[in-house]
């Protein structure tokens, strides 16, 4: 009898979700750098001393080795180690909520496979992984003071990877160049998929419900989000401005992104009414 080596994969992964399985095992869903979305079974991972236990905690960035059997839906998790854990030292409620919200979003809004004959390029999972890796790195940094901002950046990147990010350079209706700063009178338009100049925005022929007036500060904020590089610390954004930007992005994602809804984890941050 010949013993062939079992094929296996060794890659980095973000733990998206995990579930108990049987008496002591766990199933975990990963976004990996090299193999896209993968589900693994971690045998006996819920035993206190299991070396697989740290590899099924959602939100962690890990290096892993798992079996690669195309006939199996669940691959066997073999070994691995933790690179980053954003929840390691007493995270704030805000940091936990935005991390869990991001995991939910990345798990739910999976890159679509293009239809036959469609010009749409498939979304590159390696690039999606890079975006998530950067987000987890920002959140894991001890001086991360704006997890909401990092989350907005992740949302913008998701839109960009799906080819849906609004073009802030031109009016989505007439194509006129947009001002670089002080965008008084501009509009954010869901149906048109971008921003509108002052005259197109007030044109009564469009769908008024799907438009929001953009304040000069919100316009500036969107331009920062759309700019290159990760945003670590927003320059003095007020709570109100953060809420405004969050609402614009959620509205836009809800309108354009298949499978999107506001992550349930963000409900933790709603002000209580008592
Ligand atoms: Zn216009």
Boltz pocket constraint, residues with backbone or C-beta under 6 A from the ligand:
constraints:
  - pocket:
      binder: B
      contacts: [[A, 171], [A, 172], [A, 173], [A, 174], [A, 175], [A, 176], [A, 196], [A, 197], [A, 198], [A, 199], [A, 200], [A, 201]]
      max_distance: 6.0
